[in-house]
Amino acid sequence: MNAVISELEPGDIPQACQLFHRVFGHSVSAEHWRWKYMQGPRLGGLNFVARDAAGQLTGHAGASIFPGVMQAASLSMAQLSDVMVDSSARGGYSASTVYPRLMKTMQEALGNRFAAPYAYGFAGVRQFKLGIRLGYYRELQRYRPAYFTPASPTAWSGAFWLAREMEWDLARLDKIWARRLPEIRRPTVSRSGAYLAWRYRDHPVNRYQLWLLSHLSRDRGWCITRTMPEGEICIVDALLPAADSSRSLATLAAALAKSLPKLPPIYSWLLQTGQSQSVEPVVGGEFKLDHWHTEYPDPQFQPGDTDVY
């Protein structure tokens, strides 16, 4: 009730990491925190915290804001993350408690500081239900893993497609993105070479592999994969030709099969079907600013849009 809401100071980052561990049960380093909120080709980063009478952090809400695009229009894509309240500061959700005050502060800051902001985030089912009940979130999609198999070597049309490992050639990635930009019809973070390098090449913990997709020797898109702790391969990010998405993913699976002694299961959130047997424990949703953006098509997020893949 007596918490003070303010912006996070650089010297408070170690304490914010401690709060993260208390709330989520996982460790995050100060280096990882700075990468997440301060680096990359971003428009800005916001971190609001709640402090008790002793000055200790009891709550936090963060957002990373990157350039975005939809139908040739520019957007500010603002991803909320690390919304957390210490157990000592919970106990109700009236307007005067920590969680609603942090969310209200974030709403006002995003609306005042950035042009055409579209705010969104990913939360566990229980946390998302709370956000819906309090009017902060609306559900966009629950995610099901879709699994892929290598293309048949006898499929002659596959010979025109190629997937191969690629170095982080940022100029080449920029050319592919610029060529495909007119096709982007939904709110999307701009996948510039600089963004991909920050998000994947320079990640302080995880390791990713970039794959170039080409058709008849012409660059058509890319996939980015990560080998998950249980051994499965996740396609965390992809720019695929809309008319050939299934073929592109099968071609990637075939390339992976050639590069590995034994091919593990390959999955992503792409090409989901209602028949998928399991649902990921994360919900993607819009964070309300001054209104819901129901006039926009819903985004189609990928695992790499979250901060956990």
C-alpha positions as CSV (number, residue, x, y, z in Angstrom):
1,M,0.0,0.0,0.0
2,N,2.9,2.4,0.7
3,A,5.1,1.3,-2.2
4,V,6.8,4.0,-4.2
5,I,6.7,3.5,-8.0
6,S,9.6,4.8,-10.0
7,E,11.9,4.0,-12.9
8,L,14.7,1.5,-12.3
9,E,18.1,3.0,-11.7
10,P,21.2,1.3,-13.3
11,G,22.5,0.6,-9.8
12,D,19.3,-1.3,-9.0
13,I,19.8,-4.0,-11.7
14,P,21.4,-6.5,-9.3
15,Q,18.5,-6.1,-6.9
16,A,16.0,-6.5,-9.8
17,C,17.8,-9.8,-10.7
18,Q,17.3,-11.0,-7.1
19,L,13.6,-10.1,-7.3
20,F,13.4,-12.1,-10.6
21,H,14.9,-15.2,-8.8
22,R,12.5,-14.9,-5.8
23,V,9.4,-14.6,-8.0
24,F,10.2,-17.0,-10.9
25,G,12.7,-19.3,-9.3
26,H,15.3,-18.8,-12.1
27,S,18.5,-16.8,-12.1
28,V,19.2,-14.0,-14.5
29,S,22.6,-12.1,-14.6
30,A,23.0,-8.4,-14.7
31,E,24.7,-8.9,-18.1
32,H,21.6,-10.6,-19.4
33,W,19.3,-7.9,-18.0
34,R,21.3,-5.1,-19.7
35,W,21.3,-7.1,-23.0
36,K,17.5,-7.5,-22.7
37,Y,16.5,-3.9,-21.9
38,M,19.4,-1.7,-23.1
39,Q,20.9,-3.2,-26.2
40,G,19.9,-3.8,-29.8
41,P,18.4,-1.4,-32.4
42,R,15.5,-0.4,-30.0
43,L,13.4,2.6,-29.7
44,G,13.7,2.4,-26.0
45,G,13.4,0.3,-22.9
46,L,11.1,0.9,-19.8
47,N,11.6,-0.5,-16.4
48,F,9.2,0.5,-13.6
49,V,9.7,-0.8,-10.0
50,A,7.9,-0.7,-6.7
51,R,10.0,0.1,-3.6
52,D,9.0,-0.5,0.0
53,A,9.7,1.9,2.9
54,A,13.3,0.5,3.2
55,G,14.0,1.1,-0.5
56,Q,13.9,-2.6,-1.4
57,L,12.4,-3.6,-4.8
58,T,9.0,-5.5,-4.4
59,G,7.7,-5.2,-7.9
60,H,8.8,-4.7,-11.5
61,A,7.3,-4.3,-15.0
62,G,9.5,-4.0,-18.1
63,A,9.1,-3.3,-21.8
64,S,11.3,-3.4,-24.8
65,I,10.3,-1.2,-27.7
66,F,11.5,-1.9,-31.2
67,P,10.6,-0.5,-34.6
68,G,7.7,-2.4,-36.1
69,V,5.7,-2.5,-39.3
70,M,2.2,-3.4,-40.6
71,Q,1.0,-2.8,-44.2
72,A,3.8,-0.3,-44.9
73,A,3.0,1.7,-41.7
74,S,5.4,2.1,-38.9
75,L,4.6,1.0,-35.4
76,S,6.3,0.9,-32.0
77,M,6.2,-2.7,-31.0
78,A,6.4,-2.8,-27.2
79,Q,6.8,-6.1,-25.5
80,L,6.0,-6.3,-21.8
81,S,8.2,-8.7,-19.8
82,D,9.2,-9.6,-16.3
83,V,6.0,-8.4,-14.7
84,M,6.6,-9.6,-11.2
85,V,5.5,-8.8,-7.6
86,D,7.2,-10.1,-4.5
87,S,5.1,-12.3,-2.3
88,S,5.4,-9.7,0.5
89,A,3.7,-7.1,-1.7
90,R,0.7,-9.2,-2.8
91,G,-2.6,-9.6,-1.2
92,G,-5.3,-8.0,-3.3
93,Y,-5.5,-6.1,-6.6
94,S,-7.2,-2.8,-5.8
95,A,-6.1,0.2,-7.6
96,S,-3.7,1.1,-4.7
97,T,-1.8,-2.2,-4.7
98,V,1.5,-2.8,-6.5
99,Y,0.5,-4.7,-9.6
100,P,-2.2,-2.3,-10.8
101,R,0.0,0.7,-10.1
102,L,2.9,-0.8,-12.1
103,M,0.6,-1.6,-15.0
104,K,-1.1,1.8,-15.0
105,T,2.3,3.5,-15.0
106,M,3.4,1.4,-17.9
107,Q,0.3,2.2,-19.9
108,E,0.8,5.9,-19.4
109,A,4.5,5.8,-20.3
110,L,4.1,3.8,-23.5
111,G,1.3,6.0,-24.7
112,N,3.1,9.2,-23.9
113,R,6.7,8.4,-25.1
114,F,6.2,6.3,-28.3
115,A,4.5,6.9,-31.6
116,A,1.8,4.4,-32.6
117,P,2.6,1.9,-29.9
118,Y,1.3,-1.7,-30.1
119,A,1.9,-3.4,-26.7
120,Y,1.9,-7.1,-26.2
121,G,3.4,-9.8,-24.0
122,F,3.5,-13.5,-23.1
123,A,2.4,-14.9,-19.8
124,G,1.6,-18.2,-18.1
125,V,-2.1,-19.2,-18.2
126,R,-2.7,-18.3,-14.5
127,Q,-1.0,-14.9,-14.8
128,F,-2.8,-14.2,-18.1
129,K,-6.2,-14.9,-16.5
130,L,-5.5,-12.4,-13.8
131,G,-4.5,-9.8,-16.4
132,I,-7.7,-10.4,-18.4
133,R,-9.8,-10.1,-15.2
134,L,-8.3,-6.8,-14.4
135,G,-8.7,-5.5,-18.0
136,Y,-5.0,-5.3,-19.0
137,Y,-4.8,-8.2,-21.5
138,R,-6.8,-9.7,-24.3
139,E,-6.0,-13.1,-25.6
140,L,-4.5,-13.3,-29.1
141,Q,-3.5,-16.9,-29.4
142,R,-2.6,-20.0,-27.4
143,Y,0.3,-21.8,-29.0
144,R,0.6,-25.4,-30.0
145,P,3.9,-27.0,-31.2
146,A,3.7,-28.1,-34.8
147,Y,6.2,-30.9,-35.8
148,F,7.9,-31.2,-39.2
149,T,9.5,-34.1,-41.1
150,P,12.1,-34.0,-43.9
151,A,10.9,-33.5,-47.4
152,S,10.9,-36.7,-49.5
153,P,14.1,-37.0,-51.6
154,T,11.9,-38.2,-54.5
155,A,9.9,-34.9,-54.6
156,W,11.3,-33.3,-57.7
157,S,10.0,-29.9,-56.8
158,G,12.1,-29.9,-53.7
159,A,15.2,-29.8,-55.8
160,F,14.6,-26.1,-56.5
161,W,14.6,-25.3,-52.8
162,L,17.7,-25.1,-50.7
163,A,18.3,-24.6,-47.0
164,R,21.8,-24.1,-45.8
165,E,23.6,-22.8,-42.7
166,M,24.5,-19.1,-43.0
167,E,26.8,-16.7,-41.2
168,W,25.3,-13.6,-39.7
169,D,25.6,-11.5,-42.9
170,L,23.6,-8.5,-41.8
171,A,23.6,-6.7,-45.1
172,R,22.2,-9.8,-46.9
173,L,19.5,-10.2,-44.2
174,D,18.6,-6.6,-44.6
175,K,18.1,-7.2,-48.4
176,I,15.9,-10.2,-47.8
177,W,13.8,-8.2,-45.2
178,A,13.4,-5.2,-47.5
179,R,12.3,-7.4,-50.4
180,R,9.7,-9.1,-48.2
181,L,8.5,-6.0,-46.3
182,P,5.5,-5.2,-48.6
183,E,4.1,-8.6,-47.7
184,I,3.9,-7.9,-43.9
185,R,0.2,-7.4,-43.1
186,R,0.1,-7.9,-39.4
187,P,1.9,-6.0,-36.5
188,T,5.4,-7.3,-36.6
189,V,8.8,-6.3,-35.1
190,S,11.1,-5.2,-38.0
191,R,13.4,-8.2,-38.6
192,S,16.4,-6.1,-39.7
193,G,19.9,-7.6,-39.7
194,A,20.7,-5.5,-36.6
195,Y,17.7,-6.8,-34.8
196,L,18.4,-10.5,-35.6
197,A,22.0,-10.0,-34.6
198,W,21.0,-8.6,-31.2
199,R,18.3,-11.1,-30.6
200,Y,20.0,-14.3,-31.7
201,R,23.7,-13.9,-32.5
202,D,24.5,-11.8,-29.4
203,H,22.3,-13.6,-26.9
204,P,24.2,-13.9,-23.7
205,V,23.0,-17.4,-22.8
206,N,21.4,-19.3,-25.7
207,R,22.9,-20.3,-29.0
208,Y,21.1,-20.2,-32.3
209,Q,21.7,-21.3,-35.9
210,L,20.7,-19.2,-38.9
211,W,19.6,-21.0,-42.1
212,L,19.2,-19.3,-45.5
213,L,16.2,-20.4,-47.6
214,S,16.6,-20.0,-51.4
215,H,14.6,-21.0,-54.4
216,L,16.2,-21.3,-57.8
217,S,19.3,-19.6,-56.3
218,R,17.3,-16.6,-55.1
219,D,17.2,-15.7,-51.4
220,R,13.6,-16.1,-50.2
221,G,13.8,-16.1,-46.5
222,W,15.4,-17.6,-43.4
223,C,14.9,-19.8,-40.4
224,I,16.6,-19.6,-37.0
225,T,16.8,-22.7,-34.9
226,R,17.7,-23.6,-31.3
227,T,18.5,-27.0,-29.8
228,M,16.4,-27.1,-26.7
229,P,17.6,-28.6,-23.4
230,E,15.6,-31.8,-23.9
231,G,17.2,-32.2,-27.4
232,E,14.4,-31.2,-29.6
233,I,15.1,-28.5,-32.3
234,C,12.8,-25.5,-32.1
235,I,12.4,-23.2,-35.1
236,V,12.3,-20.0,-33.1
237,D,12.1,-17.5,-35.9
238,A,11.4,-17.7,-39.7
239,L,10.7,-15.4,-42.6
240,L,8.9,-17.8,-45.0
241,P,7.4,-17.3,-48.5
242,A,3.6,-17.3,-47.7
243,A,2.8,-19.6,-50.6
244,D,5.5,-22.1,-49.9
245,S,5.7,-22.3,-46.1
246,S,5.2,-26.0,-45.8
247,R,7.8,-26.7,-48.5
248,S,10.3,-24.3,-46.9
249,L,10.0,-26.0,-43.5
250,A,10.2,-29.5,-45.0
251,T,13.4,-28.3,-46.9
252,L,14.9,-27.1,-43.6
253,A,14.1,-30.4,-41.9
254,A,15.9,-32.2,-44.8
255,A,18.9,-29.9,-44.3
256,L,18.9,-30.6,-40.6
257,A,18.7,-34.4,-41.2
258,K,21.8,-34.2,-43.4
259,S,23.8,-32.2,-40.8
260,L,23.1,-34.4,-37.8
261,P,23.9,-38.1,-37.1
262,K,20.3,-38.6,-35.8
263,L,17.5,-36.1,-36.4
264,P,15.6,-35.1,-33.2
265,P,12.0,-33.9,-33.3
266,I,11.7,-30.5,-35.0
267,Y,8.9,-28.1,-34.0
268,S,7.7,-24.5,-34.0
269,W,4.5,-22.5,-33.6
270,L,4.2,-22.2,-37.4
271,L,1.5,-23.9,-39.3
272,Q,-0.5,-24.7,-36.2
273,T,-3.6,-26.9,-36.4
274,G,-6.3,-27.5,-33.9
275,Q,-5.4,-31.2,-33.9
276,S,-2.1,-30.5,-32.2
277,Q,-1.9,-32.7,-29.1
278,S,-0.4,-30.3,-26.6
279,V,-0.5,-26.6,-25.8
280,E,2.5,-24.5,-24.8
281,P,2.2,-23.0,-21.3
282,V,2.2,-19.5,-22.6
283,V,-0.5,-17.2,-23.9
284,G,0.2,-14.3,-26.3
285,G,-1.9,-11.3,-25.8
286,E,-2.3,-7.5,-26.3
287,F,-1.6,-5.2,-23.5
288,K,-4.3,-2.4,-23.4
289,L,-3.1,1.2,-23.8
290,D,-5.8,3.7,-24.5
291,H,-7.8,1.2,-26.5
292,W,-7.7,-2.3,-27.9
293,H,-6.3,-2.5,-31.4
294,T,-9.0,-4.7,-32.7
295,E,-8.9,-2.8,-36.0
296,Y,-5.6,-4.5,-36.7
297,P,-5.1,-8.1,-37.8
298,D,-3.8,-10.2,-34.9
299,P,0.0,-10.6,-34.9
300,Q,1.4,-14.1,-35.6
301,F,4.1,-14.5,-33.0
302,Q,6.9,-17.0,-33.1
303,P,8.8,-18.6,-30.2
304,G,11.7,-16.1,-30.6
305,D,9.2,-13.2,-30.0
306,T,9.1,-14.4,-26.4
307,D,12.0,-13.9,-24.0
308,V,12.3,-17.6,-23.1
309,Y,13.2,-19.3,-26.4
